[in-house]
Amino acid sequence: MKNDSKIVGQRIVDFLKDRDITVHRLSVKSGVPNTTLVDLINGTTKSAKLSTIISVCAALGISVHDFFDFPPYNEVEK
């Protein structure tokens, strides 16, 4: 798999843009520290904890499935 941390970070950025909210607002809604979100977005963390992704998803009003339902995660390897 490609660099998962960069993919996850970009996915967060995409949802922030779609919902027109800031990283700070997502931090407040999710309870995830702003610095953690910034590290995820910048790809400076090796991996996101599942609990962090769950909190982000809850704050965005989406399921974890929705968060990961995009290429390359929804492609079947042959």
C-alpha positions as CSV (number, residue, x, y, z in Angstrom):
1,M,0.0,0.0,0.0
2,K,1.1,3.5,-0.7
3,N,2.0,5.8,2.2
4,D,-1.1,5.4,4.3
5,S,-0.4,8.4,6.6
6,K,-0.3,10.7,3.6
7,I,-3.5,9.1,2.1
8,V,-5.3,9.5,5.5
9,G,-4.1,13.1,5.8
10,Q,-5.4,14.0,2.3
11,R,-8.7,12.3,3.0
12,I,-9.1,14.5,6.1
13,V,-8.3,17.6,4.1
14,D,-10.9,16.5,1.4
15,F,-13.6,16.2,4.1
16,L,-12.7,19.5,5.6
17,K,-13.0,21.2,2.2
18,D,-16.2,19.5,1.4
19,R,-17.7,20.6,4.7
20,D,-16.0,24.0,4.8
21,I,-14.6,23.6,8.3
22,T,-11.2,24.2,9.7
23,V,-8.8,21.8,11.4
24,H,-9.4,23.7,14.6
25,R,-13.2,23.1,14.4
26,L,-12.7,19.4,13.6
27,S,-10.4,19.3,16.7
28,V,-13.0,20.8,18.9
29,K,-15.8,18.5,17.5
30,S,-13.8,15.3,17.6
31,G,-11.8,15.8,20.8
32,V,-8.6,15.0,18.8
33,P,-5.8,17.5,19.6
34,N,-5.2,20.1,16.9
35,T,-1.5,19.0,16.7
36,T,-2.5,15.4,16.1
37,L,-4.8,16.4,13.2
38,V,-2.0,18.7,11.7
39,D,0.5,15.8,12.0
40,L,-1.9,13.5,10.2
41,I,-2.6,16.1,7.5
42,N,1.1,16.8,7.0
43,G,2.0,13.1,7.0
44,T,4.4,13.6,9.8
45,T,3.0,10.8,11.8
46,K,3.7,7.2,10.8
47,S,0.1,6.0,11.3
48,A,-3.2,7.1,12.7
49,K,-4.7,5.3,15.7
50,L,-8.1,3.7,14.9
51,S,-9.6,5.6,17.9
52,T,-8.5,8.9,16.2
53,I,-10.1,7.9,12.9
54,I,-13.3,6.9,14.7
55,S,-13.4,10.3,16.5
56,V,-12.7,12.2,13.3
57,C,-15.4,10.2,11.5
58,A,-18.0,10.9,14.3
59,A,-17.2,14.6,14.2
60,L,-17.6,14.6,10.4
61,G,-20.9,12.6,10.6
62,I,-19.6,9.7,8.5
63,S,-18.8,6.1,9.1
64,V,-15.3,4.6,9.1
65,H,-16.4,2.7,6.1
66,D,-17.2,6.0,4.3
67,F,-13.8,7.4,5.3
68,F,-12.0,4.6,3.6
69,D,-14.4,4.0,0.7
70,F,-12.1,5.4,-2.0
71,P,-9.2,4.1,-4.1
72,P,-6.8,2.6,-3.2
73,Y,-8.7,1.2,-0.2
74,N,-11.8,0.0,-2.0
75,E,-9.9,-1.8,-4.8
76,V,-9.6,-5.5,-4.9
77,E,-6.1,-6.8,-5.5
78,K,-5.9,-9.5,-8.1
